[in-house]
Amino acid sequence: MDSQALDALGHLDEITRRLRRECPWDREQDERSIVPHTVEEAYELADAAGTGDDPKLVDELGDVLFQVHFLALLLEERGAGSLAEVAEGMVQKLIRRHPHVFGDAEAETAGEVLRNWDRIKREEEGRGAGEPFADVPENLPALLYARKLQRRAQSAGLEGAEPEQRIAHPATREAAERWIGEALFALVDVARRLRVDPELALRATALRFRERVGSHLGT
């Protein structure tokens, strides 16, 4: 990291600490009140990335970076952590979960990297094959929740969890995104016509999947 970046991060840290001391609104905040803003900023960041608006992306990355600094400062205030510990924890996690880069393991494809990542994560968390969904947050949006359950089931080697067995791949990622987007849009329209909330319907299906797999595994 060059000196300009280090200086900018140091200045951001100074500003964050001053706001925490001197701004009435910032002084009142805790993790629970800040996290909704963090989620909102993450969605705005995703929108900027999706539209290819680089100046907007720079701006939104700054908002998310401030959120990280602020939340780390809250940890520091009660002696539970610090920004340095957050960064070092991520460094060690990335090293552990990329043994094909920092160790002797081999991974020739992105799929192999993901399988290694999931396996290492299971081992770190002490999560056995009988509890693949142990730490999946239930407050995720339904699409993310369903995707995470399916990925966990697939990485645990559960039957029928591999989507490639059931559909053909479009030729390019752009074509795949367009096909999936149009299919989801059409399903949302069907749900609207049936007066069904698609978010709730998908969440209910994901929960049934989780319960069915859990019952099969005896958990």
Residue, then its C-alpha position, 0 to 999 in steps of 0.5 A: m500500500d502506498s503512502q497516499a493510501l496510508d495517509a488517507l486511511g489514517h485521516l479517515d480514522e481521525i475523522t471517525r474518532r472525532l465524529r464519535r466524540e463530537c457529533p451527537w448523532d454518532r455518539e448515540q449509535d451502537e451496532r444495532s442502530i448502525v447495521p441498517h445503514t451498513v446494509e443500505e450502503a452495501y446495496e448502494l455499492a452493489d447498484a453502483a457496481g452493477t451499473g458500471d458507474d465508476p465514480k459512484l462506485v468510488d463514492e459507495l466504497g467510501d461509505v462502506l469503508f466508513q461503516v467498517h471503521f465505525l463498527a470497529l471503533l465500537l468494538e475498540e471502545r469496549g475492549a472487544g476488538s479493533l480495526a487492526e484485529v479486523a484486518e489481521g483476522m481477514v489476512q489470516k482467513l484469506i491465507r487459510r482458505h487459499p491453500h492453493v496460493f499460500g500452501d501446497a494444495e492444488a485448485e485449477t478451477a474456480g469451482e475447486v477453489l469454492r469447494n476448498w473454501d467451504r471444506i476449510k470453513r466447515e473444519e474451522e467451525g467444527r461443523g460436520a456433514g450432519e449440520p451443513f446449515a448450522d450458521v446460515p443467518e435466517n434474516l438473509p433476503a430470501l434469494l440469498y438465503a436459498r442460494k446459501l442453503q443450496r451451496r451448503a447442501q452441494s458442498a456437503g455432497l447431498e443428493g440433488a444439490e448440484p444445479e448443473q444436473r438439471i439445467a443447461h448452461p447458457a454460452t456466456r455469463e451475460a447470457a446466463e444473467r439475462w436468462i435467469g433475470e427474465a425467468l425470475f421477473a416472469l415468476v414475480d409477475v406470476a406471483r403478483r397475479l396470484r397475489v402471493d408475496p414471492e419473498l415469503a414464498l421463496r423463504a417458505t420453500a427454503l425453510r422446507f428444504r432446510e427442514r427436509v435435509g435436516s430430517h434426512l440427516g437426523t439433526 
